[in-house]
């Protein structure tokens, strides 16, 4: 058992993947000598060389386009997008090429490309550094989308993403990079595209992913003092959604609250709410409620604590659900 921060869990997972497969290469802005702005790739270029940990120009479209070509030649590229808001210059490559190549080739050309994206707010950053664009990628057929929330999942999920033959958009909660947990690197990990019940409960199902998982757990602890027993699920995979785990929980509790940082309009919470309503309508005791960021551009850092969902907003949704 080793105590690792989430960032170090990613670093160790990347190292293990590179040791296991010489076709794994890492590409991105400042990922080599600097080790990435969050030091996730620290030490990897020194140990694996400049041919496998590549400092690229500041050109996200070029990074992803090059990765697509490498994947076609049998490599397994891992692209780091330095900040969430920087991914949009590469959006055309991701949506029109990366996501479609496997289908376009009638299944003959796999696309084992992993695109790591630090996402979410809470670090006091400037514009373009605190986005939550996950719904855009979840809407794109041909992409798998996952979000780790802790050191254990960071270590295992990044390896699983790299080993997959499908393109994976790998979201990392940047404000959780420095949070620590015990990581047993010898354990058998959960399958990549599965949700996990991280706190059993009987009254309300609370669904979260990435940076909001800790907020949901804090809300569950606070609700316990009021006699409310919340079941918290870490979705982990955003596309495909593990609806089996979600629906089993909702049928048990009869209530559901979905929490995410991204704006609510056409967000992932809306998709979850629609599926729960379609498939578990007769088990619901209240409408599915959402706790999200607001439908505005991400605000200046001095206002972000008012924008981000917090414990009080989650508890308010729980109270409204129970009062229905």
C-alpha positions as CSV (number, residue, x, y, z in Angstrom):
1,X,0.0,0.0,0.0
2,X,1.4,3.4,-1.0
3,X,0.1,6.9,-0.2
4,X,-0.2,8.8,-3.5
5,X,-1.7,12.1,-4.5
6,X,-4.1,11.9,-7.5
7,X,-1.4,13.5,-9.7
8,X,1.2,11.0,-8.5
9,X,-1.3,8.2,-9.1
10,X,-1.6,9.3,-12.7
11,X,2.2,9.6,-13.0
12,X,2.7,6.1,-11.7
13,X,0.0,4.7,-13.9
14,X,1.6,6.3,-17.0
15,X,5.0,4.9,-16.0
16,X,3.5,1.4,-15.6
17,X,1.9,1.7,-19.0
18,X,5.1,2.8,-20.6
19,X,7.0,0.0,-19.0
20,X,4.5,-2.6,-20.1
21,X,4.2,-1.5,-23.7
22,X,7.0,0.2,-25.7
23,X,4.4,1.6,-28.2
24,X,3.0,3.9,-25.5
25,X,4.2,7.5,-26.2
26,X,3.3,10.7,-24.4
27,X,2.8,14.0,-26.2
28,X,1.9,17.5,-25.1
29,X,3.0,21.0,-24.2
30,X,5.7,21.0,-21.5
31,X,5.2,17.3,-20.6
32,X,8.9,16.5,-21.0
33,X,11.5,18.6,-19.3
34,X,9.0,20.5,-17.1
35,X,6.9,17.4,-16.3
36,X,3.6,19.1,-17.2
37,X,2.2,22.2,-15.5
38,X,0.7,19.9,-12.8
39,X,3.8,17.7,-12.8
40,X,1.8,14.7,-13.8
41,X,4.5,13.5,-16.2
42,X,7.4,14.5,-13.9
43,X,10.5,12.3,-14.5
44,X,9.1,10.3,-17.4
45,X,11.1,12.0,-20.2
46,X,14.3,11.5,-18.1
47,X,13.5,7.8,-17.7
48,X,12.0,7.0,-21.2
49,X,13.7,9.5,-23.4
50,X,12.6,12.3,-25.7
51,X,11.3,9.9,-28.4
52,X,8.6,8.6,-26.0
53,X,7.8,11.7,-23.9
54,X,7.6,14.5,-26.5
55,X,7.4,18.2,-25.9
56,X,5.2,19.6,-28.6
57,X,4.6,23.0,-30.1
58,X,1.6,25.0,-28.6
59,X,-0.7,23.5,-31.2
60,X,-3.5,21.2,-29.9
61,X,-4.8,20.3,-33.3
62,X,-1.3,19.3,-34.3
63,X,-0.9,17.2,-31.2
64,X,-4.1,15.2,-31.7
65,X,-3.6,15.0,-35.5
66,X,-0.1,13.5,-35.0
67,X,-1.5,11.1,-32.4
68,X,-4.1,9.8,-34.9
69,X,-1.3,9.2,-37.4
70,X,0.8,7.4,-34.8
71,X,-2.2,5.2,-33.8
72,X,-2.7,4.2,-37.4
73,X,0.9,3.0,-37.3
74,X,0.5,0.9,-34.2
75,X,1.4,3.2,-31.4
76,X,-0.7,4.1,-28.4
77,X,-0.4,7.8,-28.0
78,X,-1.3,9.7,-24.8
79,X,-2.0,13.4,-25.4
80,X,-2.0,15.9,-22.6
81,X,-4.1,19.0,-23.1
82,X,-2.6,21.4,-20.7
83,X,-5.9,22.9,-19.6
84,X,-9.5,22.1,-20.4
85,X,-10.1,25.3,-22.3
86,X,-7.2,24.6,-24.6
87,X,-8.9,21.5,-26.1
88,X,-11.1,23.4,-28.6
89,X,-8.4,24.0,-31.3
90,X,-8.2,20.1,-31.4
91,X,-12.0,19.7,-31.4
92,X,-12.2,19.2,-35.2
93,X,-9.5,16.5,-35.1
94,X,-11.2,14.7,-32.2
95,X,-14.8,14.8,-33.5
96,X,-14.3,14.5,-37.3
97,X,-11.2,12.2,-37.4
98,X,-10.4,10.4,-34.1
99,X,-14.0,9.5,-33.2
100,X,-14.9,8.3,-36.7
101,X,-11.8,6.5,-38.0
102,X,-12.7,3.1,-36.6
103,X,-16.2,3.3,-38.2
104,X,-14.8,4.8,-41.4
105,X,-12.4,1.9,-41.8
106,X,-15.2,-0.7,-41.3
107,X,-13.5,-1.7,-38.0
108,X,-10.1,-2.3,-39.5
109,X,-8.3,0.6,-38.0
110,X,-8.4,0.9,-34.2
111,X,-7.7,4.2,-32.6
112,X,-6.0,3.6,-29.2
113,X,-5.5,7.3,-28.4
114,X,-5.9,8.7,-24.8
115,X,-6.5,12.4,-24.4
116,X,-5.9,13.6,-20.9
117,X,-7.7,16.8,-19.9
118,X,-7.5,18.5,-16.5
119,X,-11.0,19.9,-16.0
120,X,-13.1,21.9,-13.7
121,X,-12.6,24.9,-11.4
122,X,-11.6,25.6,-7.9
123,X,-7.9,26.7,-8.5
124,X,-8.4,30.4,-8.9
125,X,-7.4,30.3,-12.6
126,X,-7.9,32.8,-15.4
127,X,-10.2,32.5,-18.4
128,X,-9.9,29.3,-20.5
129,X,-8.4,27.4,-17.5
130,X,-11.6,26.2,-15.7
131,X,-13.9,24.6,-18.2
132,X,-16.1,21.5,-18.0
133,X,-16.6,20.4,-21.6
134,X,-17.3,16.8,-21.0
135,X,-20.9,16.9,-22.5
136,X,-19.5,17.9,-25.9
137,X,-17.4,14.7,-26.0
138,X,-20.1,12.5,-24.5
139,X,-22.4,13.6,-27.3
140,X,-19.9,12.4,-29.9
141,X,-20.4,8.8,-31.0
142,X,-17.1,6.9,-31.2
143,X,-15.5,8.3,-28.1
144,X,-15.3,6.8,-24.7
145,X,-15.3,9.4,-21.9
146,X,-14.2,8.8,-18.3
147,X,-13.4,10.9,-15.2
148,X,-11.3,9.8,-12.2
149,X,-12.0,11.2,-8.8
150,X,-9.2,9.8,-6.6
151,X,-5.7,8.4,-6.6
152,X,-6.7,4.7,-6.9
153,X,-8.8,5.3,-10.0
154,X,-6.2,7.7,-11.4
155,X,-3.6,4.9,-11.2
156,X,-5.7,2.2,-12.7
157,X,-8.0,4.0,-15.1
158,X,-5.3,5.7,-17.0
159,X,-3.7,2.3,-17.7
160,X,-7.0,0.9,-18.7
161,X,-7.7,3.8,-21.0
162,X,-4.3,3.4,-22.7
163,X,-4.8,-0.3,-23.2
164,X,-8.2,0.3,-24.8
165,X,-8.4,0.1,-28.6
166,X,-11.0,3.0,-28.7
167,X,-10.2,6.6,-28.2
168,X,-10.7,7.7,-24.6
169,X,-11.2,11.3,-23.4
170,X,-9.7,11.1,-19.9
171,X,-10.9,13.9,-17.6
172,X,-8.8,14.7,-14.4
173,X,-10.2,16.9,-11.7
174,X,-7.5,19.5,-11.4
175,X,-8.4,20.8,-8.0
176,X,-8.1,17.2,-6.6
177,X,-4.6,16.6,-7.9
178,X,-3.0,17.1,-4.5
179,X,-5.5,15.0,-2.5
180,X,-4.0,11.7,-1.1
181,X,-5.2,8.2,-0.7
182,X,-3.8,4.7,-0.1
183,X,-3.2,2.9,-3.4
184,X,-2.7,-0.9,-3.6
185,X,-1.1,-1.3,-7.0
186,X,-1.5,-5.1,-6.7
187,X,-5.3,-5.1,-6.4
188,X,-7.6,-6.0,-9.2
189,X,-9.2,-2.8,-10.5
190,X,-12.8,-2.3,-11.3
191,X,-13.6,-2.5,-15.1
192,X,-13.1,0.9,-16.8
193,X,-16.7,1.6,-17.8
194,X,-18.4,0.9,-14.5
195,X,-19.8,3.2,-11.8
196,X,-19.1,2.5,-8.1
197,X,-21.3,2.8,-5.0
198,X,-18.9,4.6,-2.6
199,X,-21.3,5.1,0.2
200,X,-24.4,2.9,0.6
201,X,-27.6,4.6,1.7
202,X,-31.4,4.2,1.7
203,X,-33.0,7.7,1.3
204,X,-31.6,9.5,-1.8
205,X,-29.1,8.5,-4.6
206,X,-26.5,11.2,-5.2
207,X,-24.6,10.8,-8.5
208,X,-21.4,12.6,-9.1
209,X,-18.1,12.3,-10.9
210,X,-14.6,13.9,-11.0
211,X,-14.3,16.9,-8.6
212,X,-17.8,16.7,-7.3
213,X,-17.4,13.2,-5.8
214,X,-15.8,14.7,-2.7
215,X,-18.5,17.3,-2.4
216,X,-21.2,14.6,-2.6
217,X,-19.5,12.6,0.1
218,X,-19.2,15.7,2.3
219,X,-22.9,16.3,1.8
220,X,-23.7,12.7,2.8
221,X,-21.7,13.1,6.0
222,X,-23.5,16.4,6.8
223,X,-26.9,14.9,5.9
224,X,-26.4,12.1,8.4
225,X,-26.5,14.6,11.2
226,X,-30.1,15.4,10.1
227,X,-31.0,11.7,9.9
228,X,-30.8,11.4,6.1
229,X,-29.0,8.4,4.7
230,X,-27.6,9.2,1.2
231,X,-26.2,6.7,-1.2
232,X,-23.3,8.2,-3.2
233,X,-22.3,6.9,-6.6
234,X,-19.1,7.8,-8.4
235,X,-20.1,7.5,-12.1
236,X,-16.5,7.2,-13.2
237,X,-17.6,6.6,-16.8
238,X,-19.6,9.3,-18.6
239,X,-19.8,7.6,-22.0
240,X,-20.9,4.9,-21.9
241,X,-22.9,5.5,-18.7
242,X,-23.2,2.5,-16.3
243,X,-27.0,2.8,-15.9
244,X,-27.3,-0.6,-14.3
245,X,-25.6,0.6,-11.2
246,X,-27.5,3.9,-11.2
247,X,-30.9,2.3,-11.8
248,X,-30.3,-0.4,-9.1
249,X,-29.6,2.4,-6.6
250,X,-32.6,4.6,-7.6
251,X,-35.0,1.7,-7.4
252,X,-33.7,1.2,-3.9
253,X,-33.9,4.8,-2.7
254,X,-36.7,6.2,-4.9
255,X,-34.9,9.5,-5.2
256,X,-32.0,10.8,-7.3
257,X,-29.8,14.0,-7.3
258,X,-27.2,14.5,-10.0
259,X,-24.2,16.8,-9.3
260,X,-21.7,18.2,-11.7
261,X,-19.7,21.4,-12.2
262,X,-20.6,21.9,-15.9
263,X,-23.6,24.1,-16.7
264,X,-27.0,22.4,-16.4
265,X,-28.4,23.2,-19.8
266,X,-28.0,20.0,-22.0
267,X,-25.4,18.7,-19.5
268,X,-24.7,15.2,-18.4
269,X,-27.2,15.5,-15.6
270,X,-30.0,16.0,-18.1
271,X,-29.1,12.8,-19.9
272,X,-29.0,10.9,-16.6
273,X,-32.3,12.3,-15.5
274,X,-33.9,11.3,-18.8
275,X,-32.7,7.8,-18.6
276,X,-33.7,7.3,-14.9
277,X,-37.1,8.7,-15.7
278,X,-37.5,6.4,-18.7
279,X,-36.3,3.2,-17.0
280,X,-37.2,3.7,-13.3
281,X,-40.3,6.0,-13.4
282,X,-42.4,3.8,-11.2
283,X,-39.7,3.6,-8.6
284,X,-39.4,7.4,-8.2
285,X,-40.9,9.2,-5.2
286,X,-39.7,12.6,-6.5
287,X,-38.4,14.1,-9.8
288,X,-34.7,13.7,-10.5
289,X,-33.0,16.9,-9.5
290,X,-29.7,18.5,-10.7
291,X,-27.1,20.5,-8.9
292,X,-24.8,22.1,-11.5
293,X,-22.8,25.1,-12.5
294,X,-24.8,28.0,-13.9
295,X,-25.6,28.6,-17.6
296,X,-23.0,31.3,-17.9
297,X,-19.3,31.4,-19.0
298,X,-17.1,30.4,-16.1
299,X,-16.6,33.5,-13.9
300,X,-13.5,35.3,-12.7
301,X,-11.7,33.5,-9.9
302,X,-13.1,35.7,-7.1
303,X,-16.6,34.6,-8.0
304,X,-16.0,30.9,-8.7
305,X,-17.0,29.7,-5.2
306,X,-20.4,31.2,-5.9
307,X,-20.6,29.4,-9.2
308,X,-19.4,26.0,-8.2
309,X,-21.9,23.5,-6.6
310,X,-21.1,23.2,-2.9
311,X,-22.3,21.2,0.1
312,X,-25.2,23.6,0.8
313,X,-26.6,23.4,-2.7
314,X,-26.4,19.6,-2.7
315,X,-28.1,19.4,0.7
316,X,-30.8,21.8,-0.5
317,X,-31.5,19.5,-3.4
318,X,-31.7,16.5,-1.1
319,X,-34.1,18.4,1.2
320,X,-36.3,19.3,-1.8
321,X,-36.3,15.7,-3.0
322,X,-37.3,14.3,0.4
323,X,-40.0,16.9,0.8
324,X,-41.6,16.2,-2.5
